[in-house]
Amino acid sequence: EVQLVETGGGLVQPGNSLKLSCATSGFTFSTAWMNWIRQTPGKRLEWLAQIEDKSNNYFISYLESVKGRFTISRDDSKSSVYLQMNNLKEEDTAIYYCTWSGNYGYNSFDYWGQGVMVTVSS
Amino acid sequence: EIVLTQSPTTTAASPGEKVTITCLASSSVSNMYWYQQKSGASPKLLIYSTSSLASGVPDRFSGSGSGTSYSLTINTMEAEDAATYYCQQWSSNPPTFGSGTKLEIK
């Protein structure tokens, strides 16, 4: 069974940092392309970042508006992906999902975690 | 970036009724993907590459379209299909989602 479990969310003040983790199981993580997507309080879905696999030199892409503040990384030995978020703003308040691309090609988000809430507020 | 406009925003259907949700893209895309999100749950992939059903998805769901116009159809509405549906493209960066269509059961 495919599982993705996000942790690390919480309440943080504007300007502070937070690191999200996503532990996975049930699929071959080393060849998976992993993404972070968030869902705002208004239910809008927004893709944030993707990290490809080792065969693609762990190529990384970001949504332009988070480039320089957010960093995606992965540890294949732990089947985990991470999202380091710095200089957080109130508009970063959202549910953050870890997703796997690769079961049906690489242009869709085939499996999603349960999500973790991040609240940025003073 | 490509903007995806879904219609209707909300709709309701009786059991057994046919439902169609439309997704219009601001530029031509090669494929569309559809997700179902039930209340309190994370999104789940329903349709990939415009018209292929993801594993375990009932065959009352279907997808079609090309260019800038795509649709998701539920052939016979069931109570468990009450959810919000989102379209998504990744023909150009960044990948984007529609704003969602909330489907309720009458």
Interface residues (C-beta under 8 A of the other chain):
Chain A: K43 R44 L45 E46 W47 S61 L63 E64 Y97 Y104 G105 N107 S108 F109 D110 Y111 W112 G113 Q114 G115
Chain B: N31 Y33 Y35 S42 P43 K44 L45 Y48 S49 S52 A54 T84 Y86 Q88 W90 S91 N93 P94 P95 T96 F97 S99 G100
